[in-house]
Every structure is written in structure tokens, then in C-alpha cells.
Amino acid sequence: MIGKDLNDIVLYCKSYRNDFLRLKRLLTSIEEFNVDRIPFYISTPQADKETLVEVLGDRQYLWVADEDIVAANPKTPFGRYQSMSGGFSQAIVKAEFWRLNLAQHYLCLDSDCVFIKPFRKSDFMTGDGA
């Protein structure tokens, strides 16, 4: 069920410590061009959070642990997730982000993306919110 105060759309990037400089560049472009101030979520493994804060500092993003995303699916055995290769576990985290119920829709970005011009919600959604 979608909550009353739920965002209609958020931006989301799943990252990890070896990608934080590219992520910083993405975040800089979001801060510059995000006209509607669409919330931007970043997920990383819990173990990478301290490094993320060191690299990004106090910027405009919301953090969530990859482990919390995986745990949001009660049918996913956490041990199985932990034993997967990086590519497979990354795909699961990206696909399961919706389970946190933070938004009706999310735009999943890779950390090597950058925005090069101003953008609004209407660039990603129709007028009726779809």
C-alpha cells in the first residue's frame, strides 16, 4: 500500500567504495541540475558508509544500507545474498529498492552517470504520475 506522504519519484544509486569518486561527480550534477529537488538515495554496504561520508561529505543525499534493502524481502535468505558475486548482488539490491516503500517510482542511476542540463520530475513521469 502506498503511503500518503510517499514521494512520487526518487533518484537512486547503488554504489560501493571503489565507485565513490564517480558517485561524487553524479551527486554534484544532481545538486546543480535537480530543479524539483527530487530526493536522491544512495545505498552502499554498511561497511562502506564511513568511507562514503568521507568522500561525499555533508551533501544532498539520503543513505540506506544495502543490507536493509535485501532484508526488506522476507523471502530472501540473507546468507545466500552475501555469498553472491558483486554483479549479482548489485542487481538484486537495485531491483529490491522499491521494497523500502520510499516512493511510488524510482529512477535507478549508475554512479558513472551525470546530468548535463536542468531536469524536473516531468522529464521522467507523465502528468498523471505514471
C-alpha positions as CSV (number, residue, x, y, z in Angstrom):
1,M,0.0,0.0,0.0
2,I,1.3,3.4,-0.9
3,G,1.5,5.9,1.9
4,K,0.0,9.4,1.9
5,D,3.4,11.1,2.3
6,L,5.2,8.9,-0.2
7,N,7.4,10.6,-2.8
8,D,6.1,10.2,-6.3
9,I,9.6,9.7,-7.6
10,V,13.1,9.5,-6.2
11,L,16.6,9.1,-7.7
12,Y,18.5,6.1,-6.6
13,C,22.1,4.9,-7.0
14,K,23.6,1.7,-5.5
15,S,27.3,2.1,-5.1
16,Y,30.4,0.8,-3.3
17,R,33.7,2.2,-2.1
18,N,35.6,1.7,-5.4
19,D,33.0,3.9,-7.2
20,F,32.7,6.8,-4.8
21,L,34.6,9.3,-6.9
22,R,32.3,8.7,-9.8
23,L,29.4,8.9,-7.4
24,K,30.6,12.3,-6.2
25,R,30.6,13.6,-9.8
26,L,27.0,12.3,-10.2
27,L,25.9,13.9,-6.9
28,T,27.5,17.2,-8.0
29,S,25.5,17.1,-11.2
30,I,22.3,16.3,-9.3
31,E,22.8,19.2,-6.9
32,E,23.4,21.5,-9.9
33,F,20.5,20.4,-12.2
34,N,17.8,19.0,-10.0
35,V,15.2,21.7,-10.4
36,D,12.4,20.0,-8.5
37,R,14.8,18.8,-5.7
38,I,13.8,15.1,-6.3
39,P,15.2,13.2,-3.3
40,F,18.4,11.3,-4.1
41,Y,19.0,8.0,-2.3
42,I,22.4,6.2,-2.2
43,S,22.8,2.7,-1.0
44,T,26.1,1.0,-0.1
45,P,27.1,-1.9,2.0
46,Q,27.0,-0.9,5.7
47,A,30.8,-1.4,5.9
48,D,31.3,1.4,3.2
49,K,29.3,4.1,4.9
50,E,32.2,5.8,6.7
51,T,34.2,6.0,3.5
52,L,31.1,7.3,1.7
53,V,30.8,10.2,4.2
54,E,34.5,10.9,4.0
55,V,34.3,11.2,0.2
56,L,30.9,13.0,-0.2
57,G,30.9,15.0,3.0
58,D,27.7,16.8,4.0
59,R,25.8,16.8,0.7
60,Q,22.2,16.5,-0.5
61,Y,21.6,12.7,-0.4
62,L,19.9,10.1,1.8
63,W,21.7,6.9,2.6
64,V,20.4,3.4,3.1
65,A,22.3,0.2,3.7
66,D,22.2,-2.5,1.0
67,E,21.6,-5.0,3.8
68,D,18.4,-3.2,4.8
69,I,17.2,-3.3,1.2
70,V,17.8,-7.1,1.0
71,A,16.2,-7.6,4.4
72,A,13.0,-5.9,3.2
73,N,12.2,-9.1,1.3
74,P,11.3,-11.7,3.9
75,K,11.7,-14.5,1.3
76,T,15.4,-13.7,0.6
77,P,17.9,-15.7,2.6
78,F,20.5,-13.2,3.7
79,G,23.3,-15.7,3.7
80,R,22.6,-16.5,0.0
81,Y,22.8,-12.8,-0.9
82,Q,26.1,-12.5,0.9
83,S,27.6,-15.4,-1.0
84,M,26.8,-14.0,-4.4
85,S,29.2,-12.3,-6.7
86,G,29.3,-8.5,-6.8
87,G,27.4,-8.2,-10.1
88,F,24.5,-10.5,-9.0
89,S,24.2,-8.9,-5.5
90,Q,24.2,-5.4,-7.1
91,A,21.4,-6.4,-9.4
92,I,19.3,-7.7,-6.5
93,V,19.8,-4.6,-4.4
94,K,18.8,-2.3,-7.4
95,A,15.7,-4.4,-8.1
96,E,14.6,-4.6,-4.5
97,F,15.0,-0.9,-3.6
98,W,11.2,-0.5,-4.1
99,R,10.5,-2.6,-1.1
100,L,11.6,0.2,1.2
101,N,8.4,2.0,0.2
102,L,10.1,5.3,-0.1
103,A,8.4,6.3,-3.4
104,Q,5.9,5.2,-6.0
105,H,8.6,5.2,-8.6
106,Y,12.4,5.4,-8.7
107,L,15.0,6.2,-11.3
108,C,17.9,3.9,-10.9
109,L,21.2,5.6,-11.8
110,D,24.7,4.1,-12.2
111,S,27.4,6.1,-10.4
112,D,29.1,6.9,-13.7
113,C,26.0,8.8,-14.9
114,V,26.0,12.6,-14.9
115,F,23.3,15.2,-15.6
116,I,24.3,17.8,-18.1
117,K,21.2,20.1,-18.1
118,P,18.4,21.0,-15.7
119,F,15.8,18.3,-15.1
120,R,12.4,18.0,-13.5
121,K,10.0,15.3,-12.4
122,S,8.1,15.8,-15.6
123,D,11.2,14.6,-17.5
124,F,10.7,11.2,-16.0
125,M,6.9,11.0,-15.4
126,T,3.7,11.8,-17.2
127,G,1.3,14.4,-15.9
128,D,-0.8,11.7,-14.2
129,G,2.1,10.5,-12.2
130,A,2.9,7.4,-14.2
